């Protein structure tokens, strides 16, 4: 340990601590110091492993954030291709709870336009259809947000 300055205050404090723990011989003090070094080395190794895991957890976050951003961008492009947003919004407004498709046909007189809009909403996963029941789809909330920004 040439070239290193000894920390006299630390050495004195460590010897005092050892004496308080009934370690008075030089050999006991040396063994206690070696034991503490091993404890510290174990902690350092554990921390190094945790640092590696921390970096990998950031990778998880980044990969999902990118996918979410990609999905939002893709949704915006897809939503902009929906041709009759007024009718689509009327349909979505009816979906506070699941709705029978026949109820949606009462929104407007033009049944063909309603059917076309329902198909567009289903294709964009804004709504889902199970038998004759229409429910909110995975992109329902994103579409509502998109519509509120458009208006």
C-alpha positions as CSV (number, residue, x, y, z in Angstrom):
1,X,0.0,0.0,0.0
2,X,2.7,2.4,-0.9
3,X,1.8,5.9,-1.8
4,X,-1.5,5.7,0.2
5,X,-2.0,7.9,3.1
6,X,-3.3,6.2,6.2
7,X,-6.5,7.6,7.6
8,X,-5.5,7.8,11.3
9,X,-8.9,8.9,12.5
10,X,-10.6,5.9,10.8
11,X,-8.0,3.5,12.2
12,X,-8.5,4.9,15.7
13,X,-12.3,4.8,15.4
14,X,-12.1,1.2,14.1
15,X,-9.8,0.1,17.0
16,X,-12.2,1.7,19.5
17,X,-15.2,-0.1,17.9
18,X,-13.3,-3.4,18.1
19,X,-12.4,-2.8,21.8
20,X,-16.1,-2.1,22.5
21,X,-16.9,-5.5,21.0
22,X,-14.3,-7.2,23.1
23,X,-11.8,-7.6,20.3
24,X,-8.5,-6.4,21.7
25,X,-5.7,-8.4,20.2
26,X,-4.0,-7.3,16.9
27,X,-5.0,-10.6,15.4
28,X,-8.7,-10.1,16.3
29,X,-8.7,-6.5,14.9
30,X,-7.1,-7.8,11.6
31,X,-9.7,-10.6,11.4
32,X,-12.5,-8.1,12.0
33,X,-11.2,-5.8,9.3
34,X,-10.9,-8.8,6.8
35,X,-14.4,-9.9,7.7
36,X,-15.8,-6.4,7.1
37,X,-13.9,-6.2,3.7
38,X,-15.6,-9.5,2.7
39,X,-19.0,-8.1,3.7
40,X,-18.4,-5.0,1.7
41,X,-17.2,-7.1,-1.3
42,X,-20.4,-9.2,-1.2
43,X,-22.5,-6.0,-1.1
44,X,-20.5,-4.5,-4.0
45,X,-21.0,-7.7,-6.0
46,X,-24.7,-7.6,-5.2
47,X,-24.9,-4.0,-6.3
48,X,-23.1,-4.7,-9.5
49,X,-25.7,-7.4,-10.3
50,X,-28.5,-5.0,-9.4
51,X,-27.0,-2.4,-11.7
52,X,-27.0,-4.8,-14.6
53,X,-30.6,-5.8,-13.8
54,X,-31.5,-2.1,-13.6
55,X,-30.2,-1.5,-17.1
56,X,-32.2,-4.4,-18.4
57,X,-35.3,-3.1,-16.7
58,X,-34.8,0.2,-18.5
59,X,-34.6,-1.8,-21.8
60,X,-38.0,-3.3,-20.9
61,X,-39.5,0.2,-20.3
62,X,-38.0,1.6,-23.5
63,X,-39.2,-1.3,-25.7
64,X,-42.8,-1.0,-24.4
65,X,-42.8,2.8,-24.6
66,X,-41.7,2.6,-28.2
67,X,-44.4,0.1,-29.0
68,X,-47.0,2.2,-27.3
69,X,-45.9,5.3,-29.3
70,X,-45.9,3.2,-32.5
71,X,-49.4,2.0,-31.8
72,X,-50.6,5.5,-31.0
73,X,-49.1,6.8,-34.3
74,X,-50.6,3.9,-36.2
75,X,-54.0,4.5,-34.6
76,X,-53.9,8.2,-35.5
77,X,-53.2,7.3,-39.1
78,X,-55.9,4.6,-39.1
79,X,-58.4,6.9,-37.4
80,X,-57.9,9.6,-39.9
81,X,-59.0,7.2,-42.6
82,X,-62.4,6.7,-41.1
83,X,-64.8,8.3,-43.5
84,X,-67.8,9.4,-41.4
85,X,-66.5,10.4,-38.0
86,X,-69.8,12.0,-37.0
87,X,-71.8,8.7,-37.3
88,X,-68.9,6.8,-35.7
89,X,-68.8,9.2,-32.8
90,X,-72.6,8.8,-32.4
91,X,-72.1,5.0,-32.3
92,X,-69.4,5.3,-29.7
93,X,-71.5,7.6,-27.6
94,X,-74.1,4.8,-27.3
95,X,-71.4,2.5,-25.8
96,X,-71.4,3.4,-22.1
97,X,-72.4,-0.2,-21.8
98,X,-72.7,-3.0,-24.3
99,X,-75.4,-2.3,-26.9
100,X,-77.5,-4.5,-29.2
101,X,-76.6,-3.7,-32.8
102,X,-80.3,-3.2,-33.6
103,X,-80.3,-0.2,-31.2
104,X,-77.5,1.4,-33.2
105,X,-79.6,1.1,-36.4
106,X,-82.0,3.6,-34.8
107,X,-79.4,6.3,-34.7
108,X,-80.0,7.3,-38.3
109,X,-82.3,6.4,-41.1
110,X,-79.4,5.3,-43.4
111,X,-78.9,1.7,-42.2
112,X,-76.2,1.1,-44.8
113,X,-74.1,4.0,-43.5
114,X,-74.4,2.7,-40.0
115,X,-73.3,-0.8,-41.1
116,X,-70.3,0.7,-43.0
117,X,-69.3,2.8,-39.9
118,X,-69.6,-0.2,-37.6
119,X,-67.3,-2.2,-39.9
120,X,-64.8,0.6,-39.9
121,X,-64.9,0.8,-36.1
122,X,-64.5,-3.0,-35.8
123,X,-61.6,-3.0,-38.3
124,X,-59.8,-0.4,-36.2
125,X,-60.5,-2.3,-32.9
126,X,-62.5,0.6,-31.6
127,X,-65.5,-1.6,-31.0
128,X,-66.0,-5.4,-31.0
129,X,-69.0,-7.4,-32.1
130,X,-70.0,-10.6,-30.4
131,X,-73.2,-12.0,-32.0
132,X,-75.5,-9.0,-32.0
133,X,-73.8,-7.2,-29.1
134,X,-71.4,-4.3,-29.6
135,X,-68.8,-3.5,-27.0
136,X,-65.8,-1.2,-26.5
137,X,-62.7,-2.5,-28.2
138,X,-59.0,-2.1,-27.4
139,X,-58.7,1.3,-29.2
140,X,-62.0,2.7,-28.0
141,X,-60.5,5.2,-25.5
142,X,-57.8,6.2,-28.0
143,X,-60.4,6.9,-30.6
144,X,-62.5,9.0,-28.2
145,X,-59.3,11.0,-27.4
146,X,-58.6,11.4,-31.1
147,X,-62.1,12.6,-31.7
148,X,-61.9,15.1,-28.9
149,X,-58.7,16.5,-30.3
150,X,-60.2,16.7,-33.8
151,X,-63.2,18.7,-32.6
